[in-house]
């Protein structure tokens, strides 16, 4: 019966709203209710007549700046408010409504119906009830009206009266954050999170911190992610989401065993509390047993339409046959040259008919459009035709596509990137066997192999650091011009592995051979960190002075606990000496300074001394 009532109420209210918008006068609504209303409530004219005044009293009217023209509820012996001329006790007062009428119903329906200037003016009036904003925003989001959903939910969180937020505000907040992310409104997303963290209710602050932690992980800013996680743990100590986030954080930091141990801790703690359903408990148990595989499986399942094709790709890569030999030979100048064969061109043509996206020729990585828009097609076809991967250009496209979507997720490295790296390594070994020449980017089709290598180095950087570094070193041994800028990446990984002497030797060698006036900040600061760890303090101070002379922002941004990034250009390339360059270095390497005993304290003392000298 309740379901029937809800359906009838929504149908009647929607019809009433149409009538009101045609003529915002109460008598017109009552005329409609008597004429058309009964058919919407099971043929009951008394119910239709009783409903109309209730709904009129909560309907926002444009002519009143979206205020409601609330009717005074009459007494039993007073004339009925439906204008029938009878006493209330003999008219609408004798009607028992089948169920509750939410007092925000007409606002919610209005927000779903209004368009253009009227819609904007209604939101700007600030009169919409929070519950109406919440429900209308969720409905718009579920129906794919992202712009409308964003505007409505912005109004929900913009009024600043956090005590008025409905209990269901948490999913609305997460949807709004997701909308900002999807639509590229990064400043709005940051402002919303900051506002919630500064003034929001406790339950939203915890969720905001969880989202902030995930954002920092997406940006590879592990230091900020760790800080946000600790704050989230303080705000919501029993949130099961924290178990998931901590596992991701530890895997990003390269601590797989600790991730499993902490997942086991969360499983024991939360299972004792008895608040989780069996699926949640099973997820935590799986996380404790194998955090990487569990997160990878969860990610694939979350891909909805692509879950099956991606799982099929994983299965294919597990049994991929050995790669065939390529046409690589030493040219007249002694350099190594790869020339695609006719068969490889044919395989690539078949693949490209499905994949369609063009690799940008002048850029190390990137496409002319998003290949994931058609991923269901090309993933399925690739799994039907594994021989396509005999073509380096197919391997290049697949590696770039996977890196663009999964490259920041360490748990995807073993199943997606490592098998492709095995294939590329065979071809690189073949190239080295041809001679001692260089595999230069500009020669023949060499860029295909080098670009594929870069994509796989980046894809494995978080989840298989040693393998990533080994592949980068292999590429550098073939490409002595370092067309891909891999030396700085190798230096960072050496520092992460604690191989400080090798890192120092590499940084000093690269800086000595750098014939530009603007050496990369990563090389300069990598040398500083290596010297500090090797307890060569005076040399470290001199190296730091040199780094600061090239980028005056580096020291302050690296030391700051709450550094904020500045907007990047469209090409995401940081100018040497800029705040962007300093921010990028902080994002990538501050966690290594933090875990080095005394390093940040030393930097802060140097910053204070530099400030005094100024």
VEXDREN-2710 file (C-alpha; in Angstrom, 1 decimal):
% VEXDREN-2710
k/r/px/py/pz
1/UNK/0.0/0.0/0.0
2/UNK/2.8/2.4/0.8
3/UNK/4.3/2.0/-2.6
4/UNK/1.0/2.7/-4.2
5/UNK/0.6/5.9/-2.1
6/UNK/4.1/7.1/-3.0
7/UNK/3.4/6.6/-6.7
8/UNK/0.0/8.3/-6.5
9/UNK/1.5/11.2/-4.4
10/UNK/4.3/11.8/-6.9
11/UNK/2.0/11.7/-9.9
12/UNK/-0.5/14.0/-8.3
13/UNK/2.2/16.4/-7.1
14/UNK/3.8/16.5/-10.5
15/UNK/0.5/17.3/-12.1
16/UNK/-0.3/19.9/-9.5
17/UNK/3.1/21.6/-10.2
18/UNK/2.3/21.8/-13.9
19/UNK/-1.0/23.5/-13.1
20/UNK/0.6/25.9/-10.7
21/UNK/3.3/26.9/-13.2
22/UNK/0.6/27.7/-15.7
23/UNK/-1.2/30.0/-13.3
24/UNK/0.3/30.7/-9.8
25/UNK/-3.1/31.3/-8.2
26/UNK/-4.7/29.0/-5.6
27/UNK/-8.2/28.9/-7.2
28/UNK/-6.7/27.7/-10.4
29/UNK/-5.0/24.8/-8.6
30/UNK/-8.2/23.8/-6.9
31/UNK/-10.1/23.9/-10.2
32/UNK/-7.4/21.5/-11.6
33/UNK/-7.6/19.3/-8.6
34/UNK/-11.4/18.8/-9.0
35/UNK/-11.1/18.4/-12.7
36/UNK/-8.0/16.2/-13.3
37/UNK/-6.8/15.3/-9.8
38/UNK/-9.1/12.3/-9.0
39/UNK/-7.7/10.2/-11.9
40/UNK/-4.2/10.5/-10.4
41/UNK/-5.2/9.2/-7.0
42/UNK/-7.3/6.1/-7.8
43/UNK/-10.4/8.0/-8.7
44/UNK/-10.9/9.5/-5.3
45/UNK/-12.1/13.1/-5.6
46/UNK/-12.1/13.8/-1.9
47/UNK/-8.4/12.7/-1.6
48/UNK/-7.5/14.9/-4.6
49/UNK/-9.3/17.9/-3.1
50/UNK/-7.6/17.3/0.3
51/UNK/-4.1/17.0/-1.2
52/UNK/-4.2/20.2/-3.2
53/UNK/-4.1/22.7/-0.3
54/UNK/-1.3/20.7/1.4
55/UNK/0.9/20.9/-1.7
56/UNK/0.0/24.5/-2.5
57/UNK/1.3/25.6/1.0
58/UNK/4.8/24.1/0.3
59/UNK/5.2/25.2/-3.4
60/UNK/7.7/27.9/-4.1
61/UNK/6.2/30.7/-6.3
62/UNK/8.4/32.7/-8.7
63/UNK/6.1/35.7/-8.3
64/UNK/7.0/35.7/-4.6
65/UNK/10.8/35.4/-5.1
66/UNK/10.3/31.6/-4.5
67/UNK/8.6/32.0/-1.2
68/UNK/5.6/29.8/-0.4
69/UNK/2.1/31.2/0.0
70/UNK/1.3/29.1/3.0
71/UNK/-2.4/28.6/3.8
72/UNK/-3.6/28.9/7.4
73/UNK/-4.9/25.5/8.4
74/UNK/-8.5/25.9/9.4
75/UNK/-10.2/24.5/12.5
76/UNK/-12.7/21.7/12.4
77/UNK/-15.7/24.1/12.6
78/UNK/-14.2/26.7/10.2
79/UNK/-14.8/26.8/6.4
80/UNK/-12.6/24.2/4.6
81/UNK/-9.5/25.6/2.9
82/UNK/-10.4/23.9/-0.4
83/UNK/-13.1/26.5/-1.0
84/UNK/-15.9/23.9/-1.1
85/UNK/-18.0/26.0/1.2
86/UNK/-18.4/23.2/3.7
87/UNK/-17.0/23.0/7.2
88/UNK/-13.6/21.4/7.5
89/UNK/-15.0/18.5/9.6
90/UNK/-17.4/17.6/6.8
91/UNK/-14.9/18.1/4.0
92/UNK/-11.1/17.7/3.9
93/UNK/-10.9/17.2/7.6
94/UNK/-12.8/14.0/7.2
95/UNK/-10.2/12.6/4.7
96/UNK/-7.4/10.4/6.1
97/UNK/-4.3/10.6/4.0
98/UNK/-2.8/7.2/3.1
99/UNK/0.6/8.3/4.2
100/UNK/3.0/11.1/5.0
101/UNK/3.6/14.1/2.7
102/UNK/7.2/15.3/2.8
103/UNK/7.3/19.0/3.5
104/UNK/10.0/19.5/0.9
105/UNK/8.3/17.6/-1.9
106/UNK/7.2/20.5/-4.1
107/UNK/10.6/22.2/-3.8
108/UNK/12.3/19.0/-4.8
109/UNK/10.0/18.5/-7.9
110/UNK/10.5/22.2/-8.8
111/UNK/14.3/21.9/-8.7
112/UNK/14.0/19.0/-11.0
113/UNK/11.7/20.9/-13.4
114/UNK/12.9/24.5/-13.6
115/UNK/15.3/25.5/-16.3
116/UNK/17.5/28.4/-17.3
117/UNK/17.2/31.7/-15.5
118/UNK/14.3/30.6/-13.3
119/UNK/16.3/27.6/-12.1
120/UNK/19.3/29.8/-11.3
121/UNK/17.2/32.4/-9.5
122/UNK/15.5/29.7/-7.4
123/UNK/18.9/28.4/-6.2
124/UNK/20.2/32.0/-5.6
125/UNK/17.1/32.8/-3.5
126/UNK/18.5/30.5/-0.7
127/UNK/15.0/29.4/0.1
128/UNK/15.3/25.8/-1.0
129/UNK/15.1/23.3/1.9
130/UNK/18.3/21.3/2.4
131/UNK/16.5/18.0/2.0
132/UNK/15.0/19.2/-1.3
133/UNK/18.4/20.2/-2.6
134/UNK/19.8/16.8/-1.5
135/UNK/17.2/14.7/-3.2
136/UNK/17.0/16.8/-6.4
137/UNK/20.8/16.8/-6.7
138/UNK/21.0/13.0/-6.3
139/UNK/18.2/12.5/-8.8
140/UNK/19.9/14.8/-11.3
141/UNK/23.2/13.0/-10.8
142/UNK/21.6/9.5/-11.2
143/UNK/19.9/10.6/-14.5
144/UNK/23.2/11.9/-15.9
145/UNK/22.4/15.6/-15.6
146/UNK/25.8/16.5/-14.3
147/UNK/25.6/20.3/-14.7
148/UNK/22.2/20.5/-13.0
149/UNK/23.4/18.1/-10.2
150/UNK/26.5/20.2/-9.6
151/UNK/24.5/23.5/-9.3
152/UNK/22.0/22.0/-6.9
153/UNK/24.5/20.3/-4.7
154/UNK/26.7/23.4/-4.7
155/UNK/23.7/25.2/-3.2
156/UNK/23.3/22.5/-0.6
157/UNK/26.9/23.0/0.7
158/UNK/27.1/26.7/0.1
159/UNK/24.7/28.0/2.7
160/UNK/27.2/27.4/5.5
161/UNK/24.6/26.2/8.0
162/UNK/26.1/22.8/8.6
163/UNK/23.5/21.9/11.3
164/UNK/20.8/22.0/8.6
165/UNK/22.5/19.4/6.5
166/UNK/20.4/16.2/6.2
167/UNK/21.9/12.9/7.5
168/UNK/22.2/11.7/3.9
169/UNK/24.6/14.5/3.0
170/UNK/27.6/12.3/2.8
171/UNK/26.8/10.6/-0.6
172/UNK/25.8/14.0/-1.9
173/UNK/29.2/15.5/-0.9
174/UNK/31.1/12.6/-2.5
175/UNK/29.0/13.0/-5.7
176/UNK/29.8/16.7/-5.8
177/UNK/33.5/16.1/-5.4
178/UNK/33.4/13.5/-8.2
179/UNK/31.5/16.0/-10.4
180/UNK/34.2/18.6/-9.8
181/UNK/36.9/16.0/-10.7
182/UNK/35.1/14.7/-13.8
183/UNK/34.3/18.2/-15.1
184/UNK/37.8/19.7/-14.4
185/UNK/36.7/22.1/-11.6
186/UNK/39.8/21.4/-9.5
187/UNK/39.8/24.8/-7.7
188/UNK/36.2/24.3/-6.7
189/UNK/36.9/20.8/-5.5
190/UNK/39.8/22.1/-3.3
191/UNK/37.7/25.0/-2.0
192/UNK/34.9/22.6/-1.0
193/UNK/37.3/20.2/0.8
194/UNK/38.9/23.1/2.6
195/UNK/35.6/24.5/3.7
196/UNK/34.4/21.1/5.0
197/UNK/37.7/20.6/6.8
198/UNK/37.6/24.1/8.4
199/UNK/33.9/24.3/9.4
200/UNK/32.0/21.2/8.4
201/UNK/30.5/18.6/10.7
202/UNK/32.6/15.8/12.0
203/UNK/31.1/13.1/9.8
204/UNK/31.8/15.1/6.7
205/UNK/35.3/16.1/7.8
206/UNK/36.3/12.5/8.0
207/UNK/34.9/11.8/4.5
208/UNK/36.7/14.9/3.2
209/UNK/40.0/13.8/4.6
210/UNK/39.5/10.4/3.0
211/UNK/38.9/12.0/-0.3
212/UNK/41.8/14.4/0.2
213/UNK/44.1/11.4/0.9
214/UNK/42.9/9.7/-2.3
215/UNK/43.5/12.9/-4.3
216/UNK/47.0/13.1/-3.0
217/UNK/47.6/9.5/-4.0
218/UNK/46.3/10.2/-7.5
219/UNK/48.9/13.0/-7.7
220/UNK/51.7/10.8/-6.3
221/UNK/52.0/13.2/-3.3
222/UNK/52.6/10.5/-0.7
223/UNK/53.7/12.9/2.0
224/UNK/50.4/14.9/1.9
225/UNK/48.4/11.7/1.5
226/UNK/50.0/10.3/4.7
227/UNK/49.1/13.5/6.5
228/UNK/45.5/13.4/5.3
229/UNK/45.2/9.7/6.3
230/UNK/46.4/10.4/9.9
231/UNK/43.9/13.3/10.2
232/UNK/41.1/11.1/8.8
233/UNK/42.0/8.3/11.3
234/UNK/41.6/10.8/14.1
235/UNK/38.2/12.0/12.8
236/UNK/36.8/8.6/11.9
237/UNK/38.8/5.9/13.8
238/UNK/36.4/3.1/12.9
239/UNK/35.8/3.8/9.3
240/UNK/36.3/0.7/7.2
241/UNK/37.3/2.9/4.3
242/UNK/40.5/3.7/6.2
243/UNK/41.6/0.1/5.9
244/UNK/41.3/0.4/2.1
245/UNK/43.0/3.7/2.0
246/UNK/45.9/2.7/4.3
247/UNK/46.5/-0.4/2.1
248/UNK/46.7/1.8/-1.0
249/UNK/49.0/4.3/0.8
250/UNK/51.4/1.6/1.9
251/UNK/51.5/0.0/-1.5
252/UNK/52.2/3.4/-3.0
253/UNK/55.1/3.7/-0.5
254/UNK/56.3/0.3/-1.5
255/UNK/55.5/-1.5/1.7
256/UNK/53.5/-4.5/0.6
257/UNK/54.2/-6.6/3.7
258/UNK/53.1/-3.8/6.0
259/UNK/50.0/-3.3/3.9
260/UNK/49.0/-6.9/4.5
261/UNK/49.8/-6.6/8.2
262/UNK/47.7/-3.5/8.7
263/UNK/44.8/-4.9/6.7
264/UNK/44.9/-7.9/9.1
265/UNK/44.8/-5.4/12.0
266/UNK/41.8/-3.7/10.5
267/UNK/40.1/-7.0/9.9
268/UNK/40.5/-8.1/13.5
269/UNK/39.5/-4.8/15.0
270/UNK/36.4/-4.2/12.8
271/UNK/35.2/-7.8/13.0
272/UNK/35.1/-7.6/16.8
273/UNK/32.9/-4.6/16.6
274/UNK/30.3/-6.5/14.5
275/UNK/29.3/-3.5/12.4
276/UNK/30.4/-4.8/9.0
277/UNK/28.4/-7.0/6.6
278/UNK/30.0/-10.3/5.4
279/UNK/31.1/-8.8/2.1
280/UNK/33.1/-6.0/3.8
281/UNK/34.7/-8.5/6.2
282/UNK/35.6/-10.8/3.3
283/UNK/37.2/-7.8/1.5
284/UNK/39.3/-7.1/4.5
285/UNK/40.3/-10.7/4.9
286/UNK/41.3/-10.8/1.2
287/UNK/43.2/-7.5/1.7
288/UNK/45.2/-9.0/4.5
289/UNK/46.1/-12.1/2.5
290/UNK/47.1/-10.3/-0.7
291/UNK/46.6/-6.5/-0.8
292/UNK/47.9/-5.9/-4.3
293/UNK/45.8/-8.6/-6.0
294/UNK/42.7/-7.6/-3.9
295/UNK/42.9/-4.0/-4.9
296/UNK/43.5/-4.9/-8.5
297/UNK/40.5/-7.1/-8.6
298/UNK/38.4/-4.4/-6.9
299/UNK/39.5/-1.9/-9.4
300/UNK/38.7/-4.1/-12.4
301/UNK/35.2/-4.8/-10.9
302/UNK/34.6/-1.1/-10.5
303/UNK/35.3/-0.6/-14.2
304/UNK/31.7/-1.8/-14.9
305/UNK/31.5/-2.5/-18.7
306/UNK/35.3/-2.9/-18.9
307/UNK/35.6/-5.4/-16.0
308/UNK/35.3/-8.4/-18.3
309/UNK/37.6/-7.2/-21.1
310/UNK/40.2/-6.1/-18.6
311/UNK/40.1/-9.5/-16.8
312/UNK/40.4/-11.2/-20.2
313/UNK/43.5/-9.0/-21.0
314/UNK/45.1/-10.0/-17.7
315/UNK/44.5/-13.7/-18.5
316/UNK/46.0/-13.2/-22.0
317/UNK/49.1/-11.5/-20.7
318/UNK/49.7/-14.4/-18.3
319/UNK/50.1/-16.8/-21.2
320/UNK/51.5/-14.5/-23.9
321/UNK/54.0/-16.4/-26.1
322/UNK/57.6/-15.3/-26.6
323/UNK/57.9/-12.2/-28.7
324/UNK/59.2/-12.8/-32.3
325/UNK/62.4/-11.1/-33.4
326/UNK/62.3/-7.7/-35.0
327/UNK/64.0/-6.2/-37.9
328/UNK/66.8/-4.4/-36.0
329/UNK/70.2/-3.9/-37.5
330/UNK/73.2/-1.5/-37.3
331/UNK/73.1/1.3/-39.8
332/UNK/75.9/2.8/-41.8
333/UNK/76.8/5.3/-39.0
334/UNK/76.9/2.5/-36.4
335/UNK/73.6/3.4/-34.8
336/UNK/70.9/0.8/-34.2
337/UNK/67.8/1.0/-36.3
338/UNK/64.4/-0.7/-36.0
339/UNK/62.4/-1.0/-39.2
340/UNK/58.8/-2.3/-39.0
341/UNK/58.1/-5.3/-41.2
342/UNK/55.1/-5.7/-43.6
343/UNK/53.6/-8.2/-41.2
344/UNK/53.9/-5.8/-38.3
345/UNK/52.3/-3.1/-40.3
346/UNK/49.4/-5.4/-41.2
347/UNK/48.9/-6.4/-37.5
348/UNK/49.0/-2.7/-36.5
349/UNK/46.4/-1.8/-39.2
350/UNK/44.0/-4.4/-37.8
351/UNK/44.5/-3.2/-34.3
352/UNK/44.2/0.5/-35.3
353/UNK/40.9/-0.1/-36.9
354/UNK/39.6/-0.8/-33.4
355/UNK/41.8/1.4/-31.4
356/UNK/41.6/4.5/-33.7
357/UNK/43.5/6.9/-31.4
358/UNK/46.7/8.3/-32.9
359/UNK/49.9/8.4/-30.8
360/UNK/51.2/12.0/-30.8
361/UNK/54.4/11.8/-32.8
362/UNK/56.3/14.7/-31.2
363/UNK/55.4/13.9/-27.6
364/UNK/57.0/11.1/-25.4
365/UNK/53.5/10.0/-24.3
366/UNK/50.0/10.8/-25.3
367/UNK/47.2/10.4/-27.9
368/UNK/45.1/12.8/-30.0
369/UNK/42.0/11.6/-28.2
370/UNK/40.9/9.3/-25.3
371/UNK/41.2/5.6/-26.4
372/UNK/39.2/4.5/-23.4
373/UNK/36.1/5.8/-25.0
374/UNK/36.2/2.7/-27.3
375/UNK/38.0/0.4/-24.9
376/UNK/35.3/-2.2/-24.9
377/UNK/35.9/-2.8/-28.6
378/UNK/39.6/-2.8/-28.8
379/UNK/40.2/-4.8/-25.6
380/UNK/37.8/-7.6/-26.8
381/UNK/39.4/-7.7/-30.2
382/UNK/42.9/-7.7/-28.8
383/UNK/42.1/-10.7/-26.7
384/UNK/40.7/-12.4/-29.8
385/UNK/43.9/-11.6/-31.7
386/UNK/46.9/-11.9/-29.4
387/UNK/49.2/-12.0/-32.4
388/UNK/48.6/-8.2/-32.7
389/UNK/51.1/-7.8/-29.9
390/UNK/53.8/-9.1/-32.2
391/UNK/53.8/-5.5/-33.6
392/UNK/55.8/-3.0/-31.5
393/UNK/53.3/-0.3/-32.5
394/UNK/50.5/-2.2/-31.0
395/UNK/52.5/-2.8/-27.8
396/UNK/53.2/1.0/-27.8
397/UNK/49.5/1.9/-28.0
398/UNK/48.5/-0.6/-25.4
399/UNK/51.3/0.4/-23.0
400/UNK/50.4/4.1/-23.3
401/UNK/46.7/3.5/-22.9
402/UNK/47.2/1.3/-19.8
403/UNK/49.7/3.8/-18.3
404/UNK/47.3/6.7/-18.8
405/UNK/44.6/4.9/-16.8
406/UNK/46.4/2.6/-14.3
407/UNK/49.9/4.0/-14.2
408/UNK/49.6/5.6/-10.8
409/UNK/48.2/2.4/-9.2
410/UNK/51.0/0.1/-7.9
411/UNK/48.9/-2.9/-7.6
412/UNK/48.3/-3.0/-11.4
413/UNK/52.0/-3.4/-12.2
414/UNK/52.3/-7.2/-11.9
415/UNK/49.4/-8.2/-14.0
416/UNK/49.4/-5.5/-16.7
417/UNK/52.8/-3.8/-17.0
418/UNK/55.3/-6.5/-16.1
419/UNK/54.2/-9.0/-19.0
420/UNK/54.5/-6.2/-21.5
421/UNK/57.9/-5.2/-20.1
422/UNK/59.0/-8.8/-20.6
423/UNK/58.1/-8.5/-24.3
424/UNK/59.9/-5.2/-24.8
425/UNK/63.0/-6.4/-22.9
426/UNK/63.4/-9.2/-25.4
427/UNK/63.4/-6.7/-28.3
428/UNK/65.9/-4.4/-26.4
429/UNK/68.2/-7.4/-25.8
430/UNK/68.0/-8.2/-29.5
431/UNK/68.9/-4.6/-30.3
432/UNK/72.0/-4.7/-28.0
433/UNK/73.1/-8.0/-29.6
434/UNK/73.2/-6.2/-32.9
435/UNK/76.1/-4.0/-31.8
436/UNK/77.2/-1.2/-29.5
437/UNK/75.5/1.6/-31.3
438/UNK/72.8/3.9/-29.9
439/UNK/69.1/3.4/-30.4
440/UNK/68.4/7.0/-31.2
441/UNK/64.9/8.4/-31.1
442/UNK/65.1/10.1/-34.5
443/UNK/66.4/7.0/-36.4
444/UNK/64.0/4.7/-38.4
445/UNK/61.1/3.5/-36.2
446/UNK/63.2/3.6/-33.0
447/UNK/60.8/6.0/-31.3
448/UNK/58.2/3.2/-31.1
449/UNK/60.4/1.1/-28.9
450/UNK/61.6/4.0/-26.8
451/UNK/58.2/5.5/-26.2
452/UNK/56.9/2.0/-25.2
453/UNK/59.7/1.7/-22.8
454/UNK/58.9/5.1/-21.2
455/UNK/55.3/4.1/-20.8
456/UNK/56.2/0.9/-19.0
457/UNK/58.8/2.5/-16.8
458/UNK/56.2/5.0/-15.6
459/UNK/53.5/2.3/-15.3
460/UNK/55.7/0.2/-13.1
461/UNK/57.3/3.0/-11.1
462/UNK/55.0/2.6/-8.1
463/UNK/54.3/-1.1/-8.1
464/UNK/57.5/-2.6/-9.3
465/UNK/60.2/0.0/-8.7
466/UNK/63.2/-2.3/-9.2
467/UNK/61.8/-3.6/-12.4
468/UNK/61.0/-0.1/-13.5
469/UNK/64.5/1.1/-12.7
470/UNK/66.1/-1.9/-14.5
471/UNK/64.1/-1.2/-17.6
472/UNK/65.0/2.5/-17.5
473/UNK/68.7/1.6/-17.1
474/UNK/68.4/-0.8/-20.1
475/UNK/66.8/2.0/-22.2
476/UNK/69.6/4.4/-21.1
477/UNK/72.3/1.9/-22.2
478/UNK/70.8/1.9/-25.7
479/UNK/69.8/5.6/-25.8
480/UNK/72.9/7.5/-24.6
481/UNK/71.2/10.8/-25.5
482/UNK/68.5/10.1/-22.9
483/UNK/65.7/11.1/-25.3
484/UNK/63.1/10.2/-22.7
485/UNK/64.6/12.0/-19.7
486/UNK/65.0/8.8/-17.7
487/UNK/68.1/9.6/-15.8
488/UNK/66.2/11.8/-13.3
489/UNK/63.7/9.0/-12.8
490/UNK/66.4/6.5/-12.2
491/UNK/68.1/8.9/-9.7
492/UNK/64.8/9.2/-7.7
493/UNK/64.5/5.4/-7.6
494/UNK/68.1/4.9/-6.5
495/UNK/67.4/7.2/-3.6
496/UNK/64.2/5.4/-2.7
497/UNK/66.1/2.1/-2.6
498/UNK/68.8/3.7/-0.3
499/UNK/71.5/3.4/-2.9
500/UNK/72.8/6.8/-2.0
501/UNK/76.4/6.4/-3.3
502/UNK/75.2/5.3/-6.7
503/UNK/72.7/8.2/-6.7
504/UNK/75.4/10.7/-5.9
505/UNK/77.7/9.4/-8.6
506/UNK/74.9/9.5/-11.2
507/UNK/73.7/13.0/-10.2
508/UNK/77.3/14.4/-10.3
509/UNK/78.0/12.7/-13.6
510/UNK/74.8/14.1/-15.2
511/UNK/75.4/17.6/-13.8
512/UNK/78.9/17.6/-15.1
513/UNK/77.7/16.7/-18.5
514/UNK/74.8/19.1/-18.5
515/UNK/75.6/21.8/-21.0
516/UNK/72.6/23.9/-20.2
517/UNK/72.3/26.8/-17.8
518/UNK/69.2/25.3/-16.2
519/UNK/69.9/21.8/-14.9
520/UNK/66.8/19.8/-13.7
521/UNK/65.9/20.5/-10.1
522/UNK/65.5/16.8/-9.5
523/UNK/69.2/16.2/-10.3
524/UNK/70.3/19.2/-8.1
525/UNK/68.2/18.2/-5.1
526/UNK/68.9/14.5/-5.6
527/UNK/72.6/15.2/-5.2
528/UNK/71.8/17.2/-2.0
529/UNK/69.8/14.4/-0.5
530/UNK/72.5/11.8/-1.4
531/UNK/75.2/13.9/0.2
532/UNK/73.1/14.5/3.3
533/UNK/72.5/10.8/3.7
534/UNK/76.2/10.1/3.2
535/UNK/76.9/12.6/6.1
536/UNK/78.9/14.9/3.9
537/UNK/77.3/17.9/5.4
538/UNK/79.5/20.7/4.0
539/UNK/79.2/19.3/0.5
540/UNK/75.4/19.0/1.0
541/UNK/75.2/22.7/2.1
542/UNK/77.2/23.8/-1.0
543/UNK/75.0/21.6/-3.3
544/UNK/71.9/23.0/-1.7
545/UNK/73.1/26.6/-2.3
546/UNK/73.6/25.7/-5.9
547/UNK/70.1/24.2/-6.2
548/UNK/68.5/27.3/-4.6
549/UNK/70.4/29.5/-7.0
550/UNK/68.7/27.7/-9.8
551/UNK/65.2/27.6/-8.1
552/UNK/64.6/30.1/-5.3
553/UNK/61.3/28.5/-4.5
554/UNK/62.6/25.0/-4.0
555/UNK/63.6/25.2/-0.3
556/UNK/60.5/27.0/0.9
557/UNK/58.1/24.8/-0.9
558/UNK/59.9/21.6/0.2
559/UNK/59.9/22.7/3.8
560/UNK/56.3/23.9/4.0
561/UNK/53.9/21.6/5.7
562/UNK/51.0/23.0/3.7
563/UNK/52.4/23.9/0.4
564/UNK/49.9/24.5/-2.3
565/UNK/50.4/23.9/-6.0
566/UNK/50.0/26.6/-8.5
567/UNK/48.0/26.1/-11.7
568/UNK/49.9/24.3/-14.4
569/UNK/49.8/25.1/-18.1
570/UNK/48.1/22.9/-20.6
571/UNK/51.3/20.9/-21.4
572/UNK/52.0/20.3/-17.7
573/UNK/55.7/21.3/-18.3
574/UNK/57.2/23.2/-15.5
575/UNK/59.5/26.0/-16.4
576/UNK/63.0/25.7/-14.9
577/UNK/63.3/27.9/-11.8
578/UNK/59.5/28.2/-11.4
579/UNK/57.2/27.5/-8.5
580/UNK/55.7/24.7/-10.6
581/UNK/59.1/23.0/-10.9
582/UNK/59.5/23.3/-7.1
583/UNK/56.1/21.9/-6.5
584/UNK/56.6/19.0/-8.8
585/UNK/59.8/18.1/-7.0
586/UNK/58.1/18.3/-3.6
587/UNK/55.2/16.1/-4.8
588/UNK/57.6/13.4/-6.0
589/UNK/60.3/13.4/-3.4
590/UNK/59.2/15.0/-0.1
591/UNK/58.4/11.7/1.4
592/UNK/62.1/10.7/0.9
593/UNK/63.2/13.8/2.8
594/UNK/60.7/13.1/5.5
595/UNK/61.9/9.5/6.1
596/UNK/65.5/10.6/6.1
597/UNK/66.4/11.3/9.8
598/UNK/67.1/15.0/10.4
599/UNK/66.7/15.9/6.7
600/UNK/63.7/18.2/7.0
601/UNK/65.0/19.8/10.2
602/UNK/68.3/20.5/8.4
603/UNK/66.4/22.0/5.4
604/UNK/64.3/24.2/7.8
605/UNK/67.5/25.5/9.5
606/UNK/69.0/26.3/6.1
607/UNK/65.7/28.1/5.1
608/UNK/65.8/30.1/8.3
609/UNK/69.4/31.1/7.7
610/UNK/68.7/32.0/4.1
611/UNK/65.8/34.2/5.3
612/UNK/67.9/36.0/7.8
613/UNK/70.6/36.7/5.2
614/UNK/68.0/38.3/3.0
END
